Amino acid sequence: MSFITIKNVSKYFPKILKPAVDQLSLSIEKGEIITLLGPSGCGKTTTLRMIAGFEQPSDGLISIDGNTVFLDGRSVPPEKRGIGMVFQDYALFPHLTIEKNVMFGLVKWTTKEKKARAKEVLELVGLEEYGSRYPNELSGGQQQRVALARALAPRPHVILMDEPFSNLDAGLREKMRFDVTAILRKAETTAIIVTHDQKDAFAVSDRVVVMKEGIVQQIATPKEMYRCPRNCFVAQFVGKTNLLTGTLCPDLKHVDTEIGRICLPNQLSEDIGNVKVSIRPEGCRMSEEGRYTGQVQRVTYSGEYQEVFVQLQSEDATINPIIIYANVEQDIEVGSVISFNITPELVALVD
């Protein structure tokens, strides 16, 4: 049996006909880190709040560690669900020391037990020497670790984190992805994280749940989701991609598109006729003897790679340029003609 079960959960807000969350079902194993990923308004934060008990679902079932916390309008209050919450702004008490912030939720513990547990979790997050300091004396990354320590202190069944990296600058953000994941793994804690950033989701998650307009689009590991997106929305939301329409060939292994024939990673079992193909930019490899040829329309330098927009020859003048990721050391000029091949492993059929 799954550690957390969410079955057919929906949420309607007053005077709004469309549900914020529509028939969401999800099973989470103990110790698993799950990320709810999607644009603003997709229902991910509402889902997190329903799990926490801050919002009551309109219908459905939620159970945590074998205990039903919502069913048929009957809801267990948040404080009895065994939930640890890390808010987007950390919500630390500025007038309390770090130690007292961590001890705040340990209401039924003795003073000796509180101090011992605070010391334990501060050691876990690498801040054992900061107990006597105040939140304003810590950096953003340190404050985040304090918030995580406070959430872990009561030994909750699950940790919920709402946009935990959004207030951090780029360099610190990358470090904190690693630190938070390491802390959760070491504590063997089940966690559900909400973010709109694909890099955050892929860096910390065992599985990612992509949502759009309250509906789950795909649940998969980061690698599976990136390489095999289920539909156009997922393909575009979890990274840049080239989307082409085409017709499946009789060999069930190739697709004829407006830019030519493209090889699929695997042979299909049946002919499905017209299809849509997703091709990741890094799957387009520049080569002097490449099968596909086009003129460079634009080059954008990103630091790690060059984003090259190539207009291929086609009878259809409305075809969008193909995006290629090229090595930064390659000298590519706008207006030049280049050739490239497409790696089948980074090609996927999408709905």
C-alpha positions as CSV (number, residue, x, y, z in Angstrom):
1,M,0.0,0.0,0.0
2,S,1.3,3.5,-0.9
3,F,2.4,5.8,1.9
4,I,0.3,8.7,0.6
5,T,-2.7,8.1,-1.5
6,I,-4.6,10.9,-3.3
7,K,-7.6,9.5,-5.2
8,N,-10.0,11.5,-7.5
9,V,-9.4,14.7,-5.6
10,S,-11.1,17.8,-7.0
11,K,-11.4,21.4,-5.7
12,Y,-14.0,23.9,-6.7
13,F,-13.9,27.5,-5.5
14,P,-17.2,29.5,-5.1
15,K,-18.5,31.2,-8.2
16,I,-15.9,29.5,-10.5
17,L,-17.3,26.8,-12.7
18,K,-14.0,25.2,-13.7
19,P,-12.3,23.2,-10.9
20,A,-8.9,24.4,-9.6
21,V,-8.0,20.7,-9.3
22,D,-9.8,18.1,-11.4
23,Q,-9.9,14.4,-10.4
24,L,-6.3,14.2,-9.3
25,S,-5.0,10.8,-8.4
26,L,-1.4,10.1,-7.1
27,S,0.3,7.4,-5.1
28,I,3.5,8.2,-3.2
29,E,5.9,5.7,-1.6
30,K,7.6,6.2,1.8
31,G,10.8,8.2,1.4
32,E,10.0,9.4,-2.1
33,I,10.5,13.0,-3.2
34,I,7.7,14.2,-5.6
35,T,7.5,17.5,-7.3
36,L,4.3,19.2,-8.5
37,L,5.3,21.2,-11.6
38,G,3.3,23.6,-13.7
39,P,2.6,27.2,-14.6
40,S,0.9,29.7,-12.3
41,G,-2.8,28.8,-11.8
42,C,-2.4,25.1,-12.7
43,G,-3.6,23.9,-9.2
44,K,-0.3,22.7,-7.8
45,T,-0.3,24.9,-4.7
46,T,-4.0,24.1,-4.1
47,T,-3.1,20.4,-4.2
48,L,-0.4,21.0,-1.6
49,R,-2.8,22.9,0.6
50,M,-5.4,20.1,0.4
51,I,-2.8,17.6,1.5
52,A,-1.8,19.8,4.4
53,G,-5.4,20.4,5.4
54,F,-5.4,24.1,4.8
55,E,-7.9,23.7,2.0
56,Q,-10.8,21.1,2.0
57,P,-11.3,19.2,-1.2
58,S,-14.7,19.2,-2.9
59,D,-14.5,15.5,-3.3
60,G,-12.1,12.6,-3.3
61,L,-9.8,10.8,-0.8
62,I,-6.5,11.6,0.8
63,S,-4.7,9.2,3.1
64,I,-1.3,9.5,4.8
65,D,0.5,6.5,6.3
66,G,-2.6,4.4,6.3
67,N,-4.8,7.1,8.0
68,T,-7.6,8.7,6.0
69,V,-7.3,12.5,6.4
70,F,-10.1,13.4,4.0
71,L,-13.1,11.5,2.7
72,D,-16.8,12.5,2.0
73,G,-16.4,15.9,3.5
74,R,-14.8,14.6,6.8
75,S,-11.4,16.2,7.3
76,V,-8.6,15.7,9.8
77,P,-7.3,19.1,11.0
78,P,-3.8,20.1,9.8
79,E,-2.1,19.8,13.2
80,K,-3.2,16.1,13.4
81,R,-2.0,15.0,9.9
82,G,1.7,14.7,10.8
83,I,2.7,17.3,8.2
84,G,5.8,19.5,8.2
85,M,5.4,22.7,6.1
86,V,8.2,24.8,4.6
87,F,6.7,28.1,3.3
88,Q,8.0,30.1,0.3
89,D,9.1,33.0,2.6
90,Y,10.4,30.5,5.3
91,A,8.1,32.2,7.9
92,L,10.7,32.3,10.7
93,F,10.0,34.2,13.8
94,P,12.4,37.2,13.8
95,H,12.3,37.7,17.6
96,L,13.3,34.1,18.3
97,T,16.7,32.5,18.1
98,I,17.3,29.8,15.6
99,E,17.1,27.2,18.4
100,K,13.8,28.5,19.6
101,N,12.5,28.7,16.0
102,V,13.2,25.0,15.6
103,M,11.7,24.1,19.0
104,F,8.5,26.1,18.3
105,G,6.4,23.2,17.1
106,L,7.5,20.7,19.8
107,V,4.5,21.7,22.1
108,K,4.2,18.5,24.1
109,W,7.9,17.9,24.5
110,T,9.9,18.6,27.7
111,T,12.5,21.4,27.6
112,K,15.3,18.9,27.7
113,E,13.7,16.9,24.8
114,K,13.2,20.1,22.8
115,K,16.8,21.2,23.1
116,A,18.1,17.7,22.2
117,R,15.9,17.5,19.1
118,A,16.8,21.1,18.0
119,K,20.5,20.2,18.3
120,E,19.9,17.0,16.3
121,V,18.1,18.6,13.4
122,L,20.4,21.7,13.3
123,E,23.3,19.2,13.0
124,L,21.4,17.5,10.2
125,V,21.1,20.7,8.2
126,G,24.7,21.8,9.0
127,L,23.8,24.7,11.3
128,E,24.6,23.3,14.8
129,E,26.7,26.4,15.6
130,Y,24.0,28.9,14.8
131,G,21.4,28.1,17.5
132,S,21.9,31.3,19.4
133,R,21.7,33.6,16.3
134,Y,18.5,35.3,14.9
135,P,17.1,34.9,11.4
136,N,18.2,38.3,10.2
137,E,21.8,37.2,11.0
138,L,21.6,34.4,8.5
139,S,21.8,34.2,4.7
140,G,18.8,33.2,2.5
141,G,20.2,29.7,2.1
142,Q,20.8,29.3,5.9
143,Q,17.3,30.6,6.6
144,Q,15.9,28.0,4.3
145,R,17.7,25.2,6.1
146,V,16.4,26.5,9.4
147,A,12.9,26.4,8.0
148,L,13.5,22.8,6.9
149,A,15.0,21.9,10.3
150,R,11.9,23.3,12.1
151,A,9.6,21.3,9.8
152,L,11.6,18.1,10.4
153,A,11.8,18.6,14.2
154,P,8.5,17.0,15.2
155,R,9.3,13.9,13.0
156,P,6.4,14.4,10.5
157,H,5.1,11.8,8.1
158,V,5.7,14.1,5.2
159,I,7.4,17.4,4.4
160,L,5.6,19.9,2.1
161,M,7.6,22.6,0.4
162,D,6.0,25.5,-1.5
163,E,8.4,27.1,-4.1
164,P,11.4,26.5,-1.8
165,F,14.0,27.9,-4.1
166,S,12.2,31.0,-5.6
167,N,13.8,33.5,-3.2
168,L,17.3,32.5,-3.9
169,D,19.8,33.8,-6.5
170,A,21.0,31.5,-9.3
171,G,24.2,30.4,-7.7
172,L,22.7,29.7,-4.2
173,R,19.7,28.1,-5.8
174,E,21.8,25.4,-7.4
175,K,23.6,24.7,-4.1
176,M,20.3,24.5,-2.2
177,R,18.8,22.0,-4.6
178,F,21.6,19.7,-3.7
179,D,21.6,20.5,0.1
180,V,17.8,20.1,0.5
181,T,17.8,16.8,-1.4
182,A,20.7,15.5,0.7
183,I,18.9,16.5,4.0
184,L,15.7,14.9,2.9
185,R,17.5,11.7,1.9
186,K,19.5,11.6,5.1
187,A,16.3,12.1,7.2
188,E,14.5,9.4,5.0
189,T,11.6,11.8,4.8
190,T,8.8,11.7,2.2
191,A,8.5,15.1,0.6
192,I,6.1,16.9,-1.8
193,I,7.5,20.0,-3.4
194,V,5.7,22.7,-5.5
195,T,7.6,24.6,-8.2
196,H,7.1,26.2,-11.6
197,D,10.8,25.7,-12.4
198,Q,11.7,22.6,-14.4
199,K,15.4,22.7,-13.3
200,D,14.3,22.7,-9.6
201,A,11.9,19.8,-10.2
202,F,14.4,17.7,-12.2
203,A,17.2,18.3,-9.7
204,V,15.4,17.1,-6.5
205,S,12.7,14.7,-7.6
206,D,12.3,10.9,-7.8
207,R,9.2,11.6,-9.9
208,V,7.6,14.8,-11.4
209,V,3.9,15.5,-11.7
210,V,3.2,18.0,-14.5
211,M,-0.1,19.9,-14.1
212,K,-2.1,22.2,-16.4
213,E,-5.4,23.8,-15.6
214,G,-5.9,21.5,-12.6
215,I,-5.4,18.3,-14.6
216,V,-2.4,16.0,-14.3
217,Q,-0.6,15.8,-17.7
218,Q,2.1,13.2,-16.9
219,I,3.7,11.5,-13.9
220,A,7.3,10.2,-14.6
221,T,10.9,10.3,-13.6
222,P,12.8,13.4,-14.7
223,K,14.7,11.4,-17.4
224,E,11.6,9.6,-18.7
225,M,9.6,12.9,-18.8
226,Y,12.3,14.8,-20.7
227,R,13.0,12.0,-23.2
228,C,9.4,10.8,-23.6
229,P,6.9,13.6,-23.0
230,R,3.3,12.5,-23.2
231,N,2.0,15.6,-25.0
232,C,2.9,18.9,-26.5
233,F,2.4,20.8,-23.3
234,V,4.8,18.6,-21.3
235,A,7.3,18.6,-24.1
236,Q,7.4,22.4,-24.2
237,F,7.2,23.0,-20.4
238,V,10.0,20.7,-19.3
239,G,12.5,22.2,-21.8
240,K,12.7,23.6,-25.3
241,T,11.7,21.3,-28.1
242,N,11.0,21.2,-31.9
243,L,7.4,20.1,-32.7
244,L,6.7,18.8,-36.2
245,T,3.7,17.1,-37.7
246,G,4.1,14.1,-39.9
247,T,2.9,10.7,-41.1
248,L,4.1,7.3,-39.8
249,C,5.9,5.3,-42.5
250,P,4.9,1.7,-43.3
251,D,8.0,0.4,-41.5
252,L,6.5,1.9,-38.3
253,K,10.0,3.2,-37.4
254,H,10.2,6.5,-39.4
255,V,8.0,9.6,-39.7
256,D,7.8,11.7,-42.9
257,T,7.7,15.4,-41.8
258,E,7.9,18.8,-43.5
259,I,11.7,18.8,-43.1
260,G,12.2,15.2,-44.2
261,R,12.2,11.6,-42.8
262,I,12.9,11.3,-39.1
263,C,13.9,8.1,-37.3
264,L,12.1,7.1,-34.1
265,P,13.9,5.5,-31.2
266,N,11.7,2.4,-31.3
267,Q,9.5,0.6,-33.8
268,L,5.8,1.1,-33.1
269,S,3.4,-1.9,-32.9
270,E,0.7,-0.4,-35.0
271,D,0.1,2.2,-37.7
272,I,-1.4,5.4,-36.1
273,G,-1.3,7.5,-39.2
274,N,-0.7,11.3,-38.6
275,V,1.5,12.0,-35.7
276,K,3.3,14.9,-33.9
277,V,7.0,14.6,-33.2
278,S,9.1,16.2,-30.4
279,I,12.8,16.7,-31.1
280,R,15.0,18.0,-28.3
281,P,17.5,20.7,-29.5
282,E,20.5,18.7,-28.2
283,G,19.3,15.8,-30.3
284,C,20.2,17.8,-33.4
285,R,23.9,17.3,-34.0
286,M,25.8,19.5,-36.4
287,S,27.7,17.6,-39.1
288,E,29.3,18.5,-42.4
289,E,27.6,15.4,-43.9
290,G,24.3,15.9,-42.0
291,R,21.0,14.7,-43.5
292,Y,19.2,18.0,-42.9
293,T,20.4,21.4,-44.2
294,G,19.2,24.9,-43.5
295,Q,20.2,28.6,-43.1
296,V,21.0,30.0,-39.7
297,Q,18.5,32.7,-38.8
298,R,19.7,33.6,-35.3
299,V,22.3,32.5,-32.7
300,T,21.9,33.1,-29.0
301,Y,24.8,32.5,-26.6
302,S,23.8,31.1,-23.3
303,G,27.2,30.4,-21.7
304,E,26.9,26.6,-21.7
305,Y,25.9,26.3,-25.3
306,Q,24.8,28.2,-28.4
307,E,21.1,28.2,-29.3
308,V,21.0,28.1,-33.1
309,F,17.8,28.8,-35.1
310,V,17.9,27.1,-38.5
311,Q,15.4,27.6,-41.3
312,L,15.1,24.4,-43.3
313,Q,14.0,24.4,-46.9
314,S,10.3,23.4,-47.3
315,E,7.4,24.1,-49.5
316,D,5.6,25.3,-46.5
317,A,6.8,28.8,-45.8
318,T,5.2,28.8,-42.3
319,I,7.5,26.1,-40.9
320,N,9.2,27.4,-37.7
321,P,13.0,27.3,-37.5
322,I,14.6,24.3,-35.9
323,I,16.4,24.9,-32.7
324,I,19.8,23.3,-32.3
325,Y,22.2,23.4,-29.3
326,A,25.7,23.8,-30.5
327,N,29.0,23.8,-28.6
328,V,30.2,27.2,-27.6
329,E,33.5,26.8,-29.3
330,Q,31.9,26.4,-32.7
331,D,31.9,29.6,-34.9
332,I,28.4,29.9,-36.4
333,E,27.4,33.0,-38.3
334,V,23.9,34.2,-39.1
335,G,23.1,33.6,-42.8
336,S,25.5,30.6,-43.1
337,V,24.2,27.2,-44.2
338,I,24.7,24.3,-41.9
339,S,23.9,20.6,-41.9
340,F,22.9,18.4,-39.0
341,N,21.6,14.9,-38.0
342,I,18.9,14.0,-35.5
343,T,19.6,11.5,-32.8
344,P,16.6,9.1,-32.6
345,E,16.9,8.7,-28.8
346,L,15.8,12.4,-28.3
347,V,12.8,12.0,-30.6
348,A,9.4,11.3,-29.2
349,L,5.8,11.0,-30.4
350,V,3.5,13.3,-28.5
351,D,-0.3,13.8,-28.3
